[in-house]
Amino acid sequence: MKKALVVLVVLGIAGVAGWQIWVRVTAAGKQATRERTPVPVEVAPVERATIRDIGVFTGSLQPKAQFLVAPKIGGRLVKLLVDVGDPVPRDQRIAQLDDEELTQEVEQARAERDVAQANAENGVSDLELARREFERVQTLREKKVASEAELDAAQGRYTTAQARCKVAAAQVAQKEAALKVADVRLGYTRVLAHWEREDGPRVIGERFVDEGALLKANEPIVSVLEDRVLTGAINVIERDYPKIRIGQEATIATDAFPGEQFPGRIVRIAPFMKESSRQARVEIDVPNADRRLTSGMFIRVSLEFAEHAGATVVPVEALVKREGRQGVFAADVQARRARFVPIKVGIQNSERAEVLEPALEGFVVTLGQHLLEDGSPRLSRPASKMPTGTTPLRSGGSRFSRAPSRWPKNRWPRPRSGSTPAVWPRSSWPPPRRRSRFDARTSSTPAASWRHSASGS
């Protein structure tokens, strides 16, 4: 029993060791095969050019200023004097409410004011009589003609007249104030479009009610917009926030006017970022004197952050990563070999990338580099030196335009598994565009029938 167990353990260890050796030998063989096998690639020259760091943001247009016009009191809307799209100067009357009741209140307040004024005039007359009587009694008292009681009585009447006169004057002031209040409330029936800054006429954006409607206090009638200058609102992420500054020029594009660009300028930058989105609001003034642009339009805003003239640039497709390092494969056209060069990237856009370090010249691999290792041989050459019957490899297209006349069969591009035959018969070139259920190497279907199904696609 123990011997059998020992034998099993020894066999297991031997099996594991053999498997490890087989894996290493297989990997080495594959590596050697990979290194020996040329790889078809496309190359592009390293250039000197001007490159710009341009950020593109999306947002919406908003009015420079917007407010709702509403009555301060309730009432029936008798007249609506404007409509959507009408220009409105400052303090123009927008609507008229029913003012019959308030007009009567003004008349009543005016009548009460007149009564108070009459009472005040009567009080002034009584005061004058009381003053003369007091002075006469005071003179008689000095001559010992009038008694002390008569003098006290005259002085009391005079003081009372003075108090009544003050009360009457206060009542006049009260009635005057009540009349002013009535006048103000009557004025509220004339609804005006008022704003403080004198910056020219504005425009009616929306209408919310019609004539004859019974309105409540502060119920909107219309909205007034300032659209000769619009505000473009965008949101900026953390990476671009330090690059933005007030006064920076912007270029605005919108789908409403394809191919056209509108100038703008950054006027406000939010001092904080929303925690939910990690974005900050940026506002851009967009002149709109001809009123072609409209509030609510979707916009794309381009901001230029930097410009480097005479920079070393490569196509952005050439950038790859190897072992956590970013770089490119420099192509030696004469030796037909490629080597990996780590680089430091500067400005990068959708087409080109700036190479800051090291100094780079010649050609770089732009397609097929995922199959390369440092020092790998290449199969293709630049477009002007490609083998007869081939074209450079293009993104999203076929590897060759037609069957190479002298291409090794095992070097033909292999299609995806399960789609089409791995090696195409010469008589059926070019390959069919749609997937075939037949494989030229394994199907029992006659070749003529297989070619017919391929060409029928």
KOLDRENVO-431819 format. One record per residue (C-alpha): residue in three letters; x, y, z. Coordinates in pm, 1 decimal, always signed. Last residue first. Layout:
N
FIPA|resn|xx|yy|zz
FIPA|ALA|X|Y|Z
...
END
This chain:
457
FIPA|resn|xx|yy|zz
FIPA|SER|-2288.7|+3726.4|-5145.6
FIPA|GLY|-2349.4|+3513.1|-5452.0
FIPA|SER|-1977.5|+3490.1|-5509.2
FIPA|ALA|-1935.1|+3285.3|-5193.2
FIPA|SER|-2232.2|+3056.5|-5258.5
FIPA|HIS|-2109.2|+2985.8|-5614.1
FIPA|ARG|-1755.3|+2923.1|-5492.8
FIPA|TRP|-1882.9|+2658.1|-5249.7
FIPA|SER|-2088.6|+2486.4|-5526.8
FIPA|ALA|-1786.2|+2475.6|-5756.3
FIPA|ALA|-1566.0|+2343.5|-5473.9
FIPA|PRO|-1796.1|+2048.4|-5405.2
FIPA|THR|-1950.0|+2041.9|-5053.8
FIPA|SER|-1771.5|+1798.2|-4822.7
FIPA|SER|-1657.2|+2083.5|-4605.2
FIPA|THR|-1328.1|+2056.5|-4413.5
FIPA|ARG|-1062.0|+2264.0|-4592.5
FIPA|ALA|-1283.4|+2493.2|-4793.1
FIPA|ASP|-1489.6|+2567.2|-4482.0
FIPA|PHE|-1862.7|+2604.3|-4534.0
FIPA|ARG|-2114.3|+2799.6|-4326.2
FIPA|SER|-2018.1|+3117.7|-4503.5
FIPA|ARG|-2001.7|+3462.5|-4345.3
FIPA|ARG|-2075.3|+3757.2|-4569.3
FIPA|ARG|-1835.0|+3959.4|-4780.1
FIPA|PRO|-1700.2|+3671.0|-4980.2
FIPA|PRO|-1322.9|+3661.5|-5026.6
FIPA|PRO|-1170.7|+3824.2|-5337.7
FIPA|TRP|-1064.6|+3573.4|-5467.3
FIPA|SER|-1267.1|+3257.6|-5536.6
FIPA|SER|-1036.8|+3100.7|-5798.4
FIPA|ARG|-731.7|+3159.6|-5580.4
FIPA|PRO|-879.3|+2948.7|-5304.1
FIPA|TRP|-892.5|+3140.2|-4972.5
FIPA|VAL|-697.7|+3023.6|-4670.5
FIPA|ALA|-865.3|+3052.5|-4325.7
FIPA|PRO|-1211.7|+2988.5|-4466.0
FIPA|THR|-1482.9|+3231.4|-4352.2
FIPA|SER|-1659.9|+3325.9|-4024.4
FIPA|GLY|-1596.9|+3054.9|-3763.6
FIPA|SER|-1278.1|+3208.7|-3629.6
FIPA|ARG|-1205.6|+3556.8|-3755.9
FIPA|PRO|-1034.8|+3577.0|-4088.7
FIPA|ARG|-668.0|+3482.2|-4141.8
FIPA|PRO|-461.3|+3719.7|-4346.6
FIPA|TRP|-247.1|+3536.7|-4600.5
FIPA|ARG|+95.2|+3450.0|-4470.2
FIPA|ASN|+39.6|+3069.2|-4471.3
FIPA|LYS|-24.3|+3078.5|-4845.7
FIPA|PRO|+299.4|+3254.2|-4915.1
FIPA|TRP|+240.2|+3569.1|-5120.7
FIPA|ARG|+357.3|+3578.7|-5477.3
FIPA|SER|+63.4|+3724.1|-5672.7
FIPA|PRO|-91.2|+3889.5|-5375.6
FIPA|ALA|-472.1|+3852.6|-5371.9
FIPA|ARG|-643.5|+4184.8|-5395.8
FIPA|SER|-682.6|+4503.3|-5190.7
FIPA|PHE|-496.9|+4361.5|-4893.1
FIPA|ARG|-561.2|+4373.6|-4516.5
FIPA|SER|-924.7|+4467.7|-4562.7
FIPA|GLY|-1068.7|+4779.1|-4401.7
FIPA|GLY|-1142.5|+4910.4|-4051.0
FIPA|SER|-812.3|+5093.9|-4019.6
FIPA|ARG|-606.2|+5061.3|-4336.2
FIPA|LEU|-320.1|+4821.9|-4407.2
FIPA|PRO|-107.1|+4952.6|-4689.1
FIPA|THR|-183.5|+4814.4|-5034.3
FIPA|THR|-66.6|+4496.0|-5198.0
FIPA|GLY|-29.6|+4362.2|-5554.6
FIPA|THR|+335.6|+4445.4|-5594.1
FIPA|PRO|+516.3|+4467.0|-5263.5
FIPA|MET|+492.7|+4798.6|-5074.5
FIPA|LYS|+767.8|+5052.5|-5144.0
FIPA|SER|+564.8|+5374.0|-5199.6
FIPA|ALA|+319.2|+5281.8|-4923.5
FIPA|PRO|+593.6|+5234.8|-4667.8
FIPA|ARG|+710.4|+4873.4|-4624.9
FIPA|SER|+535.6|+4557.3|-4515.5
FIPA|LEU|+662.9|+4245.3|-4338.5
FIPA|ARG|+835.4|+4397.6|-4039.9
FIPA|PRO|+1097.5|+4239.1|-3818.2
FIPA|SER|+1058.4|+4271.3|-3441.2
FIPA|GLY|+1333.1|+4450.9|-3247.6
FIPA|ASP|+1110.8|+4537.3|-2950.2
FIPA|GLU|+792.3|+4337.1|-2987.3
FIPA|LEU|+526.4|+4377.9|-3250.0
FIPA|LEU|+177.2|+4233.6|-3289.0
FIPA|HIS|+5.6|+4531.3|-3124.8
FIPA|GLN|+208.5|+4748.3|-3360.1
FIPA|GLY|-10.1|+4648.5|-3654.6
FIPA|LEU|-103.9|+5001.9|-3752.3
FIPA|THR|+74.3|+5332.6|-3690.1
FIPA|VAL|+438.2|+5223.4|-3690.4
FIPA|VAL|+677.3|+5516.8|-3671.1
FIPA|PHE|+904.0|+5664.1|-3939.1
FIPA|GLY|+1208.7|+5888.4|-3937.8
FIPA|GLU|+1271.9|+6128.7|-3652.9
FIPA|LEU|+1249.7|+6144.6|-3273.5
FIPA|ALA|+1430.0|+6354.1|-3014.3
FIPA|PRO|+1341.2|+6198.7|-2678.0
FIPA|GLU|+1130.0|+6345.0|-2522.0
FIPA|LEU|+857.6|+6601.8|-2587.7
FIPA|VAL|+665.1|+6407.2|-2851.7
FIPA|GLU|+338.8|+6585.2|-2941.6
FIPA|ALA|+43.0|+6365.4|-3032.6
FIPA|ARG|-170.4|+6387.8|-3342.4
FIPA|GLU|-520.6|+6310.2|-3468.9
FIPA|SER|-773.9|+6328.4|-3181.7
FIPA|ASN|-561.2|+6562.9|-2977.5
FIPA|GLN|-247.9|+6525.9|-2767.1
FIPA|ILE|-25.6|+6797.1|-2627.3
FIPA|GLY|+285.2|+6663.9|-2456.1
FIPA|VAL|+379.8|+6295.3|-2460.8
FIPA|LYS|+704.2|+6166.2|-2309.4
FIPA|ILE|+839.5|+5879.4|-2514.7
FIPA|PRO|+949.7|+5516.7|-2473.0
FIPA|VAL|+1096.1|+5384.4|-2801.8
FIPA|PHE|+1007.7|+5028.8|-2911.1
FIPA|ARG|+1209.9|+4899.1|-3205.6
FIPA|ALA|+1094.5|+4803.6|-3553.3
FIPA|ARG|+1281.4|+4622.1|-3830.7
FIPA|ARG|+1278.3|+4646.4|-4208.9
FIPA|ALA|+1651.6|+4718.3|-4222.9
FIPA|GLN|+1600.4|+4998.9|-4473.1
FIPA|VAL|+1268.8|+5124.3|-4332.4
FIPA|ASP|+1385.2|+5125.2|-3970.7
FIPA|ALA|+1049.9|+5179.3|-3797.8
FIPA|ALA|+1025.2|+5342.9|-3454.9
FIPA|PHE|+759.8|+5168.2|-3247.8
FIPA|VAL|+600.9|+5424.3|-3019.3
FIPA|GLY|+591.0|+5492.7|-2645.9
FIPA|GLN|+399.0|+5473.5|-2322.9
FIPA|ARG|+545.1|+5265.1|-2043.5
FIPA|GLY|+339.2|+5027.3|-1827.1
FIPA|GLU|+516.2|+4716.0|-1957.7
FIPA|ARG|+456.9|+4822.9|-2316.7
FIPA|LYS|+201.9|+5085.0|-2402.4
FIPA|VAL|+122.5|+5208.5|-2751.9
FIPA|LEU|+100.3|+5542.5|-2933.5
FIPA|ALA|+122.1|+5519.8|-3314.2
FIPA|GLU|-251.1|+5578.5|-3361.6
FIPA|VAL|-201.8|+5932.7|-3228.0
FIPA|PRO|-8.7|+6014.0|-3542.4
FIPA|VAL|+332.8|+6158.6|-3456.4
FIPA|VAL|+435.8|+6513.0|-3372.7
FIPA|THR|+763.2|+6692.8|-3306.8
FIPA|ALA|+664.1|+7053.3|-3234.0
FIPA|GLY|+744.7|+7344.5|-3462.1
FIPA|ALA|+482.6|+7569.3|-3300.5
FIPA|HIS|+321.2|+7476.0|-2968.3
FIPA|GLU|-23.7|+7620.6|-2893.3
FIPA|ALA|-204.1|+7605.6|-2556.0
FIPA|PHE|-549.0|+7612.6|-2391.4
FIPA|GLU|-770.3|+7681.5|-2692.7
FIPA|LEU|-1136.2|+7659.0|-2591.2
FIPA|SER|-1397.5|+7510.1|-2824.0
FIPA|VAL|-1764.9|+7528.7|-2721.5
FIPA|ARG|-2024.1|+7295.4|-2867.5
FIPA|ILE|-2378.6|+7426.2|-2841.5
FIPA|PHE|-2733.2|+7297.5|-2788.3
FIPA|MET|-2984.7|+7579.2|-2837.8
FIPA|GLY|-3205.0|+7676.6|-2541.5
FIPA|SER|-3196.5|+8050.5|-2602.8
FIPA|THR|-3183.6|+8135.4|-2967.8
FIPA|LEU|-2904.9|+8232.0|-3204.8
FIPA|ARG|-2979.8|+8436.5|-3512.6
FIPA|ARG|-3073.7|+8742.6|-3303.0
FIPA|ASP|-2876.4|+8982.8|-3526.9
FIPA|ALA|-2708.9|+9137.6|-3221.7
FIPA|ASN|-2626.3|+8797.8|-3073.9
FIPA|PRO|-2297.0|+8841.5|-2887.7
FIPA|VAL|-2208.4|+8526.0|-2687.0
FIPA|ASP|-2100.4|+8579.1|-2323.7
FIPA|ILE|-1962.9|+8257.1|-2175.9
FIPA|GLU|-2050.5|+8104.5|-1839.9
FIPA|VAL|-1854.5|+7824.8|-1670.3
FIPA|ARG|-2012.5|+7582.7|-1423.5
FIPA|ALA|-1783.4|+7344.5|-1235.6
FIPA|GLN|-1787.2|+6965.3|-1254.7
FIPA|ARG|-1719.1|+6687.7|-1004.5
FIPA|SER|-2066.0|+6542.9|-1084.9
FIPA|SER|-2220.2|+6483.9|-740.7
FIPA|GLU|-1973.3|+6703.6|-553.4
FIPA|LYS|-2056.5|+7006.2|-760.9
FIPA|MET|-1740.2|+7200.1|-819.7
FIPA|PHE|-1660.3|+7536.4|-663.7
FIPA|PRO|-1558.8|+7892.3|-753.3
FIPA|ALA|-1790.2|+7899.0|-1057.4
FIPA|ILE|-1626.1|+8074.6|-1351.1
FIPA|ARG|-1781.2|+8386.4|-1505.0
FIPA|VAL|-1710.1|+8601.3|-1811.5
FIPA|ILE|-1561.7|+8359.5|-2066.6
FIPA|ARG|-1570.7|+8518.4|-2412.3
FIPA|GLY|-1759.1|+8425.9|-2727.0
FIPA|PRO|-1725.2|+8416.9|-3104.1
FIPA|PHE|-1966.4|+8230.1|-3333.1
FIPA|GLN|-1870.1|+7957.3|-3575.6
FIPA|GLU|-2050.6|+7841.7|-3888.5
FIPA|GLY|-2009.5|+7504.1|-4058.4
FIPA|PRO|-2357.3|+7384.1|-3969.8
FIPA|PHE|-2589.2|+7661.4|-3845.3
FIPA|ALA|-2865.0|+7500.9|-3633.3
FIPA|ASP|-2624.3|+7227.1|-3525.5
FIPA|THR|-2435.3|+7476.8|-3312.5
FIPA|ALA|-2076.3|+7598.4|-3292.4
FIPA|ILE|-1919.1|+7834.6|-3039.8
FIPA|THR|-1558.3|+7950.9|-3034.6
FIPA|ALA|-1416.5|+8081.3|-2707.9
FIPA|GLU|-1180.4|+8359.3|-2604.1
FIPA|GLN|-1050.7|+8365.5|-2246.9
FIPA|GLY|-1157.7|+8672.0|-2049.5
FIPA|ILE|-1188.2|+8481.4|-1722.5
FIPA|ARG|-952.3|+8184.8|-1704.4
FIPA|ILE|-970.9|+7813.4|-1781.9
FIPA|LYS|-668.7|+7582.9|-1766.1
FIPA|PRO|-711.2|+7496.2|-1396.1
FIPA|TYR|-1064.0|+7354.8|-1464.2
FIPA|ASP|-958.3|+7122.3|-1747.6
FIPA|ARG|-865.1|+6814.7|-1542.2
FIPA|GLU|-1133.1|+6878.2|-1279.4
FIPA|ILE|-1424.2|+6868.1|-1524.1
FIPA|VAL|-1588.1|+7169.6|-1687.8
FIPA|ASN|-1960.6|+7231.2|-1725.6
FIPA|ILE|-2093.0|+7467.3|-1993.9
FIPA|ALA|-2335.6|+7761.5|-1997.8
FIPA|GLY|-2339.9|+7989.8|-2302.7
FIPA|THR|-2498.1|+8320.6|-2208.7
FIPA|LEU|-2671.1|+8523.3|-2477.9
FIPA|VAL|-2626.4|+8887.8|-2571.2
FIPA|ARG|-2896.6|+9050.4|-2785.3
FIPA|ASP|-3132.7|+8802.0|-2619.4
FIPA|GLU|-3249.7|+8982.1|-2304.9
FIPA|LEU|-3575.3|+8805.8|-2229.3
FIPA|VAL|-3917.9|+8905.3|-2093.7
FIPA|SER|-4168.2|+8644.8|-1975.1
FIPA|VAL|-4544.7|+8699.3|-1995.8
FIPA|ILE|-4849.0|+8702.6|-1764.1
FIPA|PRO|-4715.6|+8539.1|-1451.5
FIPA|GLU|-4945.1|+8515.5|-1142.1
FIPA|ASN|-4803.1|+8747.9|-876.4
FIPA|ALA|-5149.0|+8837.4|-739.0
FIPA|LYS|-5418.4|+8616.1|-883.5
FIPA|LEU|-5552.0|+8657.2|-1231.1
FIPA|LEU|-5900.5|+8621.2|-1375.0
FIPA|ALA|-5848.9|+8564.5|-1747.8
FIPA|GLY|-6035.9|+8790.0|-1988.1
FIPA|GLU|-5740.7|+8839.8|-2219.8
FIPA|ASP|-5512.8|+8539.0|-2244.1
FIPA|VAL|-5255.3|+8389.9|-2011.4
FIPA|PHE|-4898.8|+8246.3|-2013.8
FIPA|ARG|-4719.7|+8431.3|-2292.6
FIPA|GLU|-4355.9|+8343.5|-2352.0
FIPA|GLY|-4033.6|+8511.0|-2470.1
FIPA|ILE|-4128.0|+8875.9|-2510.3
FIPA|VAL|-3824.7|+9071.6|-2627.9
FIPA|ARG|-3588.3|+9331.7|-2485.4
FIPA|PRO|-3535.5|+9694.8|-2574.7
FIPA|GLY|-3214.2|+9880.8|-2500.9
FIPA|ASP|-2963.5|+9850.4|-2218.4
FIPA|GLU|-3096.3|+10088.8|-1951.8
FIPA|ARG|-3035.8|+9884.3|-1639.4
FIPA|GLU|-3315.0|+9885.2|-1380.3
FIPA|TRP|-3584.4|+9664.4|-1526.4
FIPA|HIS|-3955.8|+9728.0|-1572.3
FIPA|ALA|-4214.3|+9566.0|-1797.0
FIPA|LEU|-4533.7|+9738.2|-1678.7
FIPA|VAL|-4874.1|+9610.2|-1561.9
FIPA|ARG|-5128.8|+9893.8|-1540.0
FIPA|THR|-5371.0|+9765.7|-1273.9
FIPA|TYR|-5093.1|+9826.4|-1024.7
FIPA|GLY|-5139.9|+10197.9|-1083.1
FIPA|LEU|-5476.6|+10179.8|-909.6
FIPA|ARG|-5304.1|+10027.5|-612.4
FIPA|VAL|-5056.2|+10314.4|-617.1
FIPA|ASP|-5334.8|+10573.9|-640.4
FIPA|ALA|-5519.3|+10412.3|-349.9
FIPA|VAL|-5199.8|+10415.3|-145.1
FIPA|LYS|-5145.6|+10780.5|-236.4
FIPA|LEU|-5498.3|+10864.9|-127.0
FIPA|ALA|-5444.6|+10686.5|+203.4
FIPA|ALA|-5124.7|+10886.0|+253.2
FIPA|GLU|-5308.2|+11212.7|+189.5
FIPA|LYS|-5580.9|+11101.5|+426.2
FIPA|GLN|-5324.4|+11045.9|+699.2
FIPA|ALA|-5155.7|+11380.9|+630.2
FIPA|VAL|-5490.5|+11557.5|+655.5
FIPA|GLN|-5565.4|+11372.8|+976.1
FIPA|ALA|-5232.8|+11489.0|+1115.7
FIPA|ALA|-5319.3|+11849.5|+1030.0
FIPA|ALA|-5658.5|+11812.7|+1200.6
FIPA|VAL|-5496.1|+11670.7|+1511.8
FIPA|LYS|-5246.4|+11959.3|+1520.2
FIPA|CYS|-5527.9|+12214.5|+1494.0
FIPA|ARG|-5720.6|+12041.1|+1767.1
FIPA|ALA|-5417.1|+12064.0|+1995.1
FIPA|GLN|-5375.2|+12436.4|+1927.2
FIPA|ALA|-5743.5|+12500.0|+1986.8
FIPA|THR|-5720.0|+12322.8|+2322.1
FIPA|THR|-5426.0|+12541.6|+2424.0
FIPA|TYR|-5619.0|+12859.1|+2336.4
FIPA|ARG|-5928.4|+12745.6|+2523.9
FIPA|GLY|-5715.5|+12672.4|+2830.4
FIPA|GLN|-5545.0|+13015.5|+2813.6
FIPA|ALA|-5884.1|+13186.5|+2797.6
FIPA|ALA|-6005.7|+12990.4|+3102.0
FIPA|ASP|-5692.9|+13069.8|+3301.4
FIPA|LEU|-5723.0|+13441.0|+3225.6
FIPA|GLU|-6089.6|+13443.7|+3330.1
FIPA|ALA|-6001.5|+13271.7|+3655.2
FIPA|GLU|-5728.3|+13529.1|+3733.7
FIPA|SER|-5982.8|+13806.6|+3708.5
FIPA|ALA|-6004.1|+14065.1|+3435.1
FIPA|VAL|-5977.7|+14442.5|+3504.5
FIPA|LYS|-5650.1|+14446.0|+3700.5
FIPA|LYS|-5481.0|+14628.2|+3412.0
FIPA|GLU|-5245.7|+14328.5|+3358.4
FIPA|ARG|-5551.5|+14107.5|+3366.7
FIPA|LEU|-5710.9|+14309.2|+3090.2
FIPA|THR|-5405.5|+14252.6|+2870.3
FIPA|GLN|-5411.2|+13876.1|+2937.2
FIPA|VAL|-5782.0|+13865.4|+2860.4
FIPA|ARG|-5716.4|+14028.6|+2521.5
FIPA|GLU|-5420.2|+13798.1|+2443.9
FIPA|PHE|-5621.4|+13488.5|+2529.3
FIPA|GLU|-5913.9|+13598.1|+2316.8
FIPA|ARG|-5685.7|+13669.5|+2024.7
FIPA|ARG|-5522.8|+13322.9|+2050.7
FIPA|ALA|-5858.0|+13148.4|+2082.2
FIPA|LEU|-5983.4|+13319.6|+1768.9
FIPA|GLU|-5670.5|+13219.3|+1575.0
FIPA|LEU|-5695.7|+12861.9|+1694.5
FIPA|ASP|-6058.5|+12841.0|+1590.6
FIPA|SER|-5959.6|+12953.4|+1240.0
FIPA|VAL|-5675.8|+12700.5|+1223.2
FIPA|GLY|-5913.5|+12429.0|+1336.7
FIPA|ASN|-6158.2|+12518.3|+1063.0
FIPA|GLU|-5877.6|+12492.5|+807.7
FIPA|ALA|-5783.3|+12152.0|+943.3
FIPA|ASN|-6142.3|+12034.2|+929.3
FIPA|ALA|-6156.3|+12143.2|+565.3
FIPA|GLN|-5833.1|+11956.4|+491.1
FIPA|ALA|-5969.1|+11643.3|+654.2
FIPA|VAL|-6282.9|+11663.8|+446.4
FIPA|ASP|-6072.7|+11702.5|+128.8
FIPA|ARG|-5864.6|+11396.3|+221.4
FIPA|GLU|-6178.7|+11196.3|+275.7
FIPA|ALA|-6295.4|+11297.6|-72.4
FIPA|ARG|-5961.7|+11193.8|-225.7
FIPA|ALA|-5974.0|+10857.2|-52.8
FIPA|GLN|-6324.3|+10798.3|-186.5
FIPA|GLU|-6218.4|+10892.0|-538.6
FIPA|VAL|-5919.4|+10660.3|-517.4
FIPA|GLU|-6137.1|+10377.0|-392.0
FIPA|GLN|-6371.4|+10436.5|-683.3
FIPA|THR|-6082.0|+10399.5|-926.2
FIPA|LEU|-5981.4|+10079.2|-747.3
FIPA|GLU|-6322.3|+9928.6|-812.8
FIPA|GLU|-6322.9|+10019.1|-1181.2
FIPA|ASP|-5960.8|+9914.4|-1247.2
FIPA|ASP|-5995.3|+9589.0|-1448.5
FIPA|LEU|-5638.2|+9492.9|-1535.7
FIPA|GLN|-5429.5|+9631.1|-1821.7
FIPA|ALA|-5130.6|+9452.8|-1976.0
FIPA|ILE|-4773.3|+9504.1|-2093.6
FIPA|ARG|-4719.9|+9875.8|-2039.8
FIPA|GLN|-4367.5|+9973.8|-2142.4
FIPA|ASP|-4131.6|+10049.3|-1854.0
FIPA|ARG|-3816.2|+9953.0|-2052.3
FIPA|PRO|-3874.5|+9895.5|-2421.9
FIPA|VAL|-4041.4|+9569.4|-2533.3
FIPA|PRO|-3981.2|+9397.0|-2866.6
FIPA|ASP|-4258.5|+9153.3|-2961.1
FIPA|GLY|-4159.1|+8788.2|-3004.4
FIPA|VAL|-4453.6|+8641.1|-2815.0
FIPA|ASP|-4737.8|+8889.3|-2767.7
FIPA|VAL|-4792.6|+9236.9|-2631.3
FIPA|LEU|-5085.8|+9460.7|-2524.6
FIPA|LEU|-5291.4|+9217.2|-2320.0
FIPA|LYS|-5611.3|+9399.5|-2225.6
FIPA|VAL|-5885.6|+9340.9|-1964.8
FIPA|LEU|-5716.0|+9088.8|-1740.1
FIPA|ARG|-5950.3|+9044.3|-1442.6
FIPA|GLY|-5805.6|+9112.4|-1101.3
FIPA|GLY|-5545.3|+9021.1|-843.6
FIPA|ILE|-5274.7|+9256.8|-726.0
FIPA|LYS|-4900.6|+9279.5|-784.2
FIPA|PRO|-4942.8|+9183.6|-1148.3
FIPA|ALA|-4683.6|+8952.8|-1312.2
FIPA|VAL|-4400.1|+8998.6|-1561.2
FIPA|LEU|-4153.4|+8710.2|-1543.1
FIPA|PHE|-3778.5|+8760.4|-1572.8
FIPA|GLN|-3486.2|+8675.6|-1799.2
FIPA|ALA|-3136.7|+8816.1|-1844.3
FIPA|LYS|-2843.9|+8709.8|-2062.2
FIPA|PRO|-3072.9|+8444.3|-2202.5
FIPA|GLN|-2941.6|+8087.0|-2204.6
FIPA|LEU|-2750.0|+7886.5|-2463.5
FIPA|SER|-2672.0|+7525.9|-2382.0
FIPA|GLY|-2366.5|+7310.6|-2315.6
FIPA|THR|-2102.5|+7089.9|-2469.8
FIPA|PHE|-1728.9|+7118.0|-2424.1
FIPA|VAL|-1434.4|+7088.6|-2664.0
FIPA|GLY|-1082.8|+7147.0|-2531.6
FIPA|ILE|-809.7|+7251.7|-2771.2
FIPA|ASP|-439.4|+7191.2|-2711.2
FIPA|ARG|-285.9|+7305.8|-3034.7
FIPA|ILE|-16.0|+7152.4|-3250.1
FIPA|THR|+208.5|+7331.0|-3498.0
FIPA|ALA|+410.1|+7091.8|-3710.9
FIPA|ARG|+733.4|+6897.7|-3742.6
FIPA|GLU|+667.0|+6545.6|-3863.6
FIPA|VAL|+751.4|+6181.0|-3785.3
FIPA|PRO|+666.5|+5979.4|-4095.0
FIPA|ALA|+394.2|+5712.9|-4106.0
FIPA|VAL|+416.4|+5333.6|-4102.7
FIPA|GLU|+169.7|+5053.7|-4172.3
FIPA|VAL|+231.8|+4700.8|-4050.9
FIPA|PRO|+248.4|+4341.7|-4176.3
FIPA|VAL|+437.0|+4125.5|-3923.0
FIPA|PRO|+739.3|+3912.5|-4013.6
FIPA|THR|+756.5|+3571.4|-3842.8
FIPA|ARG|+1094.4|+3491.2|-3689.5
FIPA|GLU|+1022.0|+3667.0|-3364.1
FIPA|ARG|+678.7|+3510.1|-3342.5
FIPA|THR|+820.6|+3166.1|-3420.3
FIPA|ALA|+1087.5|+3214.0|-3155.1
FIPA|GLN|+824.3|+3324.8|-2909.0
FIPA|LYS|+600.0|+3032.0|-3002.1
FIPA|GLY|+887.8|+2791.4|-2958.3
FIPA|ALA|+983.0|+2944.1|-2627.1
FIPA|ALA|+623.0|+2920.8|-2512.5
FIPA|THR|+603.5|+2553.4|-2620.6
FIPA|VAL|+931.5|+2469.8|-2446.4
FIPA|ARG|+819.3|+2644.9|-2131.9
FIPA|VAL|+479.1|+2474.4|-2131.0
FIPA|TRP|+634.7|+2130.4|-2200.7
FIPA|ILE|+884.3|+2173.2|-1918.0
FIPA|GLN|+607.8|+2270.5|-1680.1
FIPA|TRP|+397.9|+1970.0|-1791.2
FIPA|GLY|+691.6|+1736.9|-1744.7
FIPA|ALA|+751.6|+1863.5|-1394.0
FIPA|VAL|+382.9|+1823.0|-1308.0
FIPA|GLY|+382.3|+1469.0|-1447.3
FIPA|ALA|+702.7|+1373.1|-1266.9
FIPA|ILE|+560.6|+1500.6|-941.1
FIPA|GLY|+241.3|+1302.8|-995.9
FIPA|LEU|+431.9|+987.6|-1093.5
FIPA|VAL|+643.9|+1015.3|-779.0
FIPA|VAL|+333.2|+1061.6|-565.2
FIPA|LEU|+160.5|+763.0|-729.1
FIPA|VAL|+467.0|+544.1|-681.1
FIPA|VAL|+488.4|+643.4|-315.5
FIPA|LEU|+122.2|+555.0|-266.2
FIPA|ALA|+170.6|+219.3|-437.5
FIPA|LYS|+472.3|+147.1|-218.9
FIPA|LYS|+277.1|+239.5|+92.1
FIPA|MET|+0.0|+0.0|+0.0
END
